[in-house]
Amino acid sequence: MNSTIEHVDVLIVGAGISGIGAAYYLQKMQPAKTFAIVEARADIGGTWDLFRYPGIRSDSDLHTFSYEFKAWENEKAIASADAIMSYLRETVAENGIGNAIRFGHKVIDADWSTEDARWLVQIERLETGERFTMSCGWFFCASGYYRYDEGFTPEFPGRERFSGQVVHPQHWPEDLDYAGKKVVIIGSGATAVTLVPALAEAAGHVTMLQRSPTYIVPVPSEDRIANTLPKLIGRERAYAVTRTKNVAKQRFIYRFCQQYPRAARTLIRHLNAKQLPTGYPVDEHFRPAYNPWDQRLCAVPDADMFKAIRAGRASVVTDRVDTFTERGIRLQSGRELDADIIVTATGLNLLAFGGITLSVDGVPVDVSNKVAFKGFLLSDVPNFAYMFGYTNSSWTLKVGLVCEHFCRLLAHMDANGHTVCYPQVPGSMPTRPLLGISAGYFKRSAAQFPQQGAEGPWRTPMEYRADRKMLREGPVDDDHLRFAMPASTPAPALIA
Ligand SMILES: Cc1cc2nc3c(=O)[nH]c(=O)nc-3n(C[C@H](O)[C@H](O)[C@H](O)COP(=O)(O)OP(=O)(O)OC[C@H]3O[C@@H](n4cnc5c(N)ncnc54)[C@H](O)[C@@H]3O)c2cc1C
């Protein structure tokens, strides 16, 4: 092996909210371990740096979307991308993580060498196209779950005929002038419902064109309890209490929707009807065919989207695109929508593990045949960990749990002289897709993600309480984990 290869104990892919979190926990719980973060972009933040469309914001409350170790102190609980970026920048600065990040570096592939008990990771310097190798004891993939280079846009017939501009929210032109223009947004997910009120402030009119309705729930943008508590019980305790309260609230709402779908539907319909003008066809535009939380609910802070509809600045059309025309969109009903700008808020292209090709001793790993263990390790893949947060509550709630558990696993291995660890599936075990959520973009790409089992550590529960029990309170050792010493060959001379 080349003796100039740089080696770290843990190589983290991605400087988004997950990768920065992983770095924090490593520094705190495993200060002797060396680590680096390889980040393809020129800045931290991942999702919150990439998306630049007007109004871009979270739909989770930031008291659960922020880290457990750093209080969210902004008055807005539903926060703009700018506010989230400031919070992440502070986290990086306060914890001296910046120097560990290699910006503009993309991980291409990673090969586990059994002989050397380490990963050889091929990295591209994006500015020059030059490739080089780093090695690491553990490879920690915090690369998010979707493609950064391209959003998802279905084929729309006649697209080339349209004389206006077509824009995808993932590639928002900085100088797009929509003042006074007729804008049609295709889609009904979180991005579309964020764009509607934001564009309606300046556009001539905004139409949200949806194939089928989504559950849209008004939520307060500020959490009065969270904003009052610090004066009463101090900042740190107030944050902990608010976080616990909001975790419980998210869990209650999710469970309520799953157990009493009819009651949940009735309640959401009531909340929607209250916000809409009298006589509005609520069921046509706001009554989905599926049950609440079978797909992610869309939150609208302070009912901003409904306000735009009430003010006549925005409207919703439920229909299907027949074809784009020179002047806009002809719908399958025969109706025509005039547009100067069409925004295709049609979703993401999912991508497992940052598109990185994994192999073990040169043999490619077929990720879709692997089974997730405790939601962060993969069957038969040594010293590989990944971060995939919650899709039914705040993604970040899982970051602390996984990273703590990972650091405890490292400590356990050190204490027992192990350098290699991987989970092994017991005999024949029934499996199902890792991503259970039924949204179109999850279904489209489920095949490239690993499987999960039905129970125990092989299940990925998507539930904070169950994970807390398993990851925070449970032991790291497990009958399904295989530990090993390195192979007999001495480790090659590497730069530590
Ligand atoms: C518009 C939008 C709004 C969202 N709002 C919410 C919300 O309110 N609540 C919620 O819980 N979730 C939300 N999500 C989901 C959101 O993506 C996650 O919550 C969270 O930000 C993911 O953080 P992450 O660090 O895991 O991944 P990302 O933010 O995707 O960051 C991954 C990083 O890894 C880097 N990377 C990837 N592959 C490679 C590679 N091969 N080499 C080098 N670097 C690589 C990327 O450049 C990126 O910086 C939202 C998603 C979107 C798209």
The ligand as a Tripos MOL2 file, in Angstrom:
@<TRIPOS>MOLECULE
LIG
   53    58     1     0     0
SMALL
NO_CHARGES

@<TRIPOS>ATOM
      1 C1        -36.3640   21.2930    0.9970 C.3       1 LIG1
      2 C2        -36.2240   20.3200    2.1160 C.ar      1 LIG1
      3 C3        -36.7600   20.6070    3.3720 C.ar      1 LIG1
      4 C4        -36.6290   19.6920    4.4110 C.ar      1 LIG1
      5 N1        -37.1800   19.9930    5.6230 N.ar      1 LIG1
      6 C5        -37.0710   19.1050    6.6280 C.ar      1 LIG1
      7 C6        -37.6470   19.3710    7.9070 C.ar      1 LIG1
      8 O1        -38.2550   20.3890    8.1410 O.2       1 LIG1
      9 N2        -37.5070   18.4300    8.8690 N.ar      1 LIG1
     10 C7        -36.8400   17.2620    8.6690 C.ar      1 LIG1
     11 O2        -36.7390   16.4630    9.5800 O.2       1 LIG1
     12 N3        -36.2740   17.0060    7.4790 N.ar      1 LIG1
     13 C8        -36.3750   17.8710    6.4700 C.ar      1 LIG1
     14 N4        -35.8110   17.5960    5.2560 N.ar      1 LIG1
     15 C9        -34.9950   16.4050    5.1030 C.3       1 LIG1
     16 C10       -33.5240   16.8860    5.2530 C.3       1 LIG1
     17 O3        -32.8030   16.6310    4.1340 O.3       1 LIG1
     18 C11       -32.9160   16.3410    6.5030 C.3       1 LIG1
     19 O4        -33.6990   16.6470    7.5880 O.3       1 LIG1
     20 C12       -31.5030   16.8400    6.8220 C.3       1 LIG1
     21 O5        -31.2400   18.1670    6.4680 O.3       1 LIG1
     22 C13       -30.5740   15.9150    6.1710 C.3       1 LIG1
     23 O6        -29.2990   16.2000    6.6530 O.3       1 LIG1
     24 P1        -28.0910   15.2850    6.2530 P.3       1 LIG1
     25 O7        -26.8640   15.9460    6.7590 O.co2     1 LIG1
     26 O8        -28.3410   13.8970    6.6680 O.co2     1 LIG1
     27 O9        -28.1310   15.2610    4.6590 O.3       1 LIG1
     28 P2        -27.9490   16.4610    3.6400 P.3       1 LIG1
     29 O10       -28.4810   17.7260    4.1480 O.co2     1 LIG1
     30 O11       -28.4840   15.9730    2.3430 O.co2     1 LIG1
     31 O12       -26.3700   16.6280    3.5410 O.3       1 LIG1
     32 C14       -25.5900   15.6300    2.9380 C.3       1 LIG1
     33 C15       -24.2360   16.2140    2.5890 C.3       1 LIG1
     34 O13       -23.4330   15.1720    2.0820 O.3       1 LIG1
     35 C16       -22.7370   15.6370    0.9460 C.3       1 LIG1
     36 N5        -22.4540   14.4770    0.0900 N.ar      1 LIG1
     37 C17       -23.3310   13.5930   -0.4230 C.ar      1 LIG1
     38 N6        -22.6900   12.6540   -1.1550 N.ar      1 LIG1
     39 C18       -21.3730   12.9560   -1.1040 C.ar      1 LIG1
     40 C19       -20.2160   12.3550   -1.6680 C.ar      1 LIG1
     41 N7        -20.2770   11.2520   -2.4260 N.pl3     1 LIG1
     42 N8        -19.0150   12.9360   -1.4160 N.ar      1 LIG1
     43 C20       -18.9220   14.0490   -0.6440 C.ar      1 LIG1
     44 N9        -19.9950   14.6650   -0.0940 N.ar      1 LIG1
     45 C21       -21.2080   14.1140   -0.3210 C.ar      1 LIG1
     46 C22       -23.7060   16.6060    0.2840 C.3       1 LIG1
     47 O14       -23.0190   17.5100   -0.5580 O.3       1 LIG1
     48 C23       -24.3330   17.2820    1.5020 C.3       1 LIG1
     49 O15       -23.6520   18.4170    1.9040 O.3       1 LIG1
     50 C24       -35.9370   18.4800    4.1990 C.ar      1 LIG1
     51 C25       -35.4130   18.1900    2.9460 C.ar      1 LIG1
     52 C26       -35.5610   19.0880    1.9050 C.ar      1 LIG1
     53 C27       -34.9960   18.7340    0.5580 C.3       1 LIG1
@<TRIPOS>BOND
     1     1     2 1
     2     2     3 ar
     3     2    52 ar
     4     3     4 ar
     5     4     5 ar
     6     4    50 ar
     7     5     6 ar
     8     6     7 ar
     9     6    13 1
    10     7     8 2
    11     7     9 ar
    12     9    10 ar
    13    10    11 2
    14    10    12 ar
    15    12    13 ar
    16    13    14 ar
    17    14    15 1
    18    14    50 ar
    19    15    16 1
    20    16    17 1
    21    16    18 1
    22    18    19 1
    23    18    20 1
    24    20    21 1
    25    20    22 1
    26    22    23 1
    27    23    24 1
    28    24    25 2
    29    24    26 1
    30    24    27 1
    31    27    28 1
    32    28    29 2
    33    28    30 1
    34    28    31 1
    35    31    32 1
    36    32    33 1
    37    33    34 1
    38    33    48 1
    39    34    35 1
    40    35    36 1
    41    35    46 1
    42    36    37 ar
    43    36    45 ar
    44    37    38 ar
    45    38    39 ar
    46    39    40 ar
    47    39    45 ar
    48    40    41 1
    49    40    42 ar
    50    42    43 ar
    51    43    44 ar
    52    44    45 ar
    53    46    47 1
    54    46    48 1
    55    48    49 1
    56    50    51 ar
    57    51    52 ar
    58    52    53 1
@<TRIPOS>SUBSTRUCTURE
     1 LIG1         1 GROUP 0 **** ****
